[in-house]
């Protein structure tokens, strides 16, 4: 169906962003921006990886907010 290879060694921008996001979570936000701007319309094969990165960004944001809230509460009672 598609003749050309995906960028980033054939994995695509979405899955590459998902994997690299474990080392630098800001990459997940970049992929989320691409997902929200419908970058996958250029190549539908990018959609699952970009969606995975968007979900990872949401989970990371929630975990960060919870962690910072708990740390703030602990520091307030010391």
Buried (B, 14 or more C-beta within 10 A) or exposed (E): EEEEEBEBEEBBBBBBBBBBBEEEBEBBBBBBBBBEEEBBEEBEBBBBBBBBBBBBBEEBBEEEEEEEEEEEEEEEEE
